[in-house]
Amino acid sequence: MSRFWSPVIQGLTPYVPGEQPKLQNLVKLNTNENPYGPSLAVQAALREAVGDSLRLYPDPNADALKDTLAAYHGVARNEIFVGNGSDEVLAFVFQALLQHEAPVLFPDVTYSFYPVYCGLYGIDFVKVPLGESMDIRAEDYRRPCGGIIFPNPNAPTGIGMPAAAVEQMLAEHPDAVVVVDEAYVDFGGESVIPLVKRYPNLLVVQTLSKSRSLAGLRVGFAIGHPDLIEALDRVKNSFNSYPLDRLALAGAIAAYQDEAYFQQTRRAIMASREALVAQLHALGFDVLPSQANFVFARHPGRDALLLAQGLRERAVIVRHFRQPRIDQYLRITVGTDAECAALVAALRDILGTVPAP
Ligand SMILES: *Cc1c(COP(=O)(O)O)cnc(C)c1O
């Protein structure tokens, strides 16, 4: 704290991202990165983009990338907004579309960046408890609000909501924007992008960080009615004209041109996830049904924090949240089969060697 800080800064509680350890040779299953590298076509496009043209500003409107996304998702260019990672897109969404008198609704267990954005912009929020089985239920959101936001599949539970249930929520809230954060949708979830044409209150946000293996490039986007997109453009053009640099634009476009690699890697991750779930069950874990590239698991006889510490001692890192309702769970990213095997071996070691409390 310093007397030079603006008042709003003094009251902020910033988001804490998962650790990016400096140590090599760790089995890193804590931040839901893709274990497979980006497509070789992406890497070639990035090399190609390195050159004299870097002296020039990039296209402030990212039209080439928007046209690629428009063709891929069957929407128009003016229904797309792109940003520097979906975290930036979400920040603009809170400021442009969710800053109203009535509070924003989101689940009590969800992406922990949402309350941070509310703090930054002074937005009231209400946390709506998940159901008994840790699912998001449309009927629990039947109350006046200034907007609704949730990930689908949810994080960190991994549980997906059927498109029909999202549609029910959209129909019940014609006067509120419903933001569906589809960061993990490519691992078995159901996208609601096809509903954008029918629901002007729907905004879908996606990222290239997870299923396209480009967390390091920082590209995310939103799809919705042109009026919603215009609000986001207004914030962006009052903040930074060039959120996507030339490399990000080139790499992102190339990622959508290698559909075969995308399909191959996301299928491999889903298959590894099913194998990992079976192994965790065999070790006595309860695992929530996941449609994401991570699983959320707890062991009835072992404290989750102690398990996470035991894994770290064995060079495997996973994510633990010190938070009511989920402090006995571990969020484990699905790695390669070899990484999953290392995790399972470490857990077997811990469960066999540490006495139960
Ligand atoms: C990873 C993640 C994001 C952020 O993705 P970036 O595009 O890398 O900023 C957004 N929402 C959820 C739910 C995520 O898990």
The ligand as an SDF file (V2000), in Angstrom:
LIG
                    3D

 15 15  0  0  0  0  0  0  0  0999 V2000
   -8.2160  -20.5020  -18.9120 C   0  0  0  0  0  0  0  0  0  0  0  0
   -9.5130  -19.8030  -18.7320 C   0  0  0  0  0  0  0  0  0  0  0  0
   -9.7360  -18.5330  -19.2460 C   0  0  0  0  0  0  0  0  0  0  0  0
   -8.6300  -17.6490  -19.7400 C   0  0  0  0  0  0  0  0  0  0  0  0
   -8.0470  -18.0090  -20.8670 O   0  0  0  0  0  0  0  0  0  0  0  0
   -6.9990  -17.0690  -21.6010 P   0  0  0  0  0  0  0  0  0  0  0  0
   -7.5640  -16.9750  -22.9710 O   0  0  0  0  0  0  0  0  0  0  0  0
   -5.7180  -17.7930  -21.5310 O   0  0  0  0  0  0  0  0  0  0  0  0
   -6.9500  -15.7230  -20.9270 O   0  0  0  0  0  0  0  0  0  0  0  0
  -11.0090  -17.9920  -19.1650 C   0  0  0  0  0  0  0  0  0  0  0  0
  -12.0000  -18.6400  -18.5510 N   0  0  0  0  0  0  0  0  0  0  0  0
  -11.8140  -19.8360  -17.9980 C   0  0  0  0  0  0  0  0  0  0  0  0
  -12.9450  -20.5030  -17.3140 C   0  0  0  0  0  0  0  0  0  0  0  0
  -10.5590  -20.4490  -18.0540 C   0  0  0  0  0  0  0  0  0  0  0  0
  -10.3530  -21.6090  -17.4530 O   0  0  0  0  0  0  0  0  0  0  0  0
  1  2  1  0
  2  3  1  0
  2 14  2  0
  3  4  1  0
  3 10  2  0
  4  5  1  0
  5  6  1  0
  6  7  2  0
  6  8  1  0
  6  9  1  0
 10 11  1  0
 11 12  2  0
 12 13  1  0
 12 14  1  0
 14 15  1  0
M  END
$$$$
